[in-house]
Amino acid sequence: MMTYILHINDNIPRSATVHTDSRITLQSLQNKNNHNYLIEEIRKLAITLGKSNWTIKFTWIKAHVGIYGNELADKLAKEASRKDDISFKRIPKTEIIHQLKEQSIAKWQKQWDRTTKGQVTKQFFPIIKDRLTKKIKLTPKFTAIVTAHGKTKAYLHHFKIIESPDCPCKGGEQTVEHLLYDCNKLKRDRDELIRNISNQDKWPVNKSALVNKHTKHFTQFINSIDFERLCS
């Protein structure tokens, strides 16, 4: 419509209202930081018409409520989408960024699946995309558990920092697995963790579900671990 009225050049003050059921289009037109190609083209047309004494307004209307013009626009748009001669072939910058991000994550996931390092961490975070979308407050204790580095007796013994890898609970070597599922000295805190997640999962819960599905309660459990006492 805006392109059509450009041909009316009598310079008489006129006004036109463009109705759309797309809220995102209206928001994009109002957002000065949005430089999407089609949005910029609409702005340019509105400015050009303004110089010819036209006042252009954009308003929102509800979709699928029997408004003839809106229904007709939808019909024409669907017909155009089925044609092979659509002239608009530009890809929005946001779509390019999205595709590059998805490709990067897919490549990262392949490398993560192939690597033989970080086996414990992979049990907690097998899917890269899940980790990227998960907000977790990282602490030394949390890092020690999800990497199996730094604080457990099994780790310290591996590097000959202490003599024995055995846990003071006398239930075996003090690994991450042991602390999460077996250590008697953590029974009270573990029982609280189990109670907190019992309405969603049956214990034992795998490491990935603990950190991704039950982040809050799992983090509380980790923060309750007194590594100095357990390594004494």
Buried (B, 14 or more C-beta within 10 A) or exposed (E): EBEEBEEEEEEEEBEBEBBBBEEEBBEBBEEEEBEBEEBEEBBEBBEBBEEBBBEBEBEEEEEEEEBEEBEEBBEEEEEEEEEEEEEEEEEEEEEEEEEEEEEEBEEEBEEBEEEEEBEBBBBBBBBBEEBEEEEBEEEEBBBBBBBBBEBBBBBBBEEEEBEEBBBBBEEBBBBBBBBBBBBEBBEEBBEBBBEBBEEEBEEEBEBBBBBBBBBEBBBBBBEBBEBEEBBE
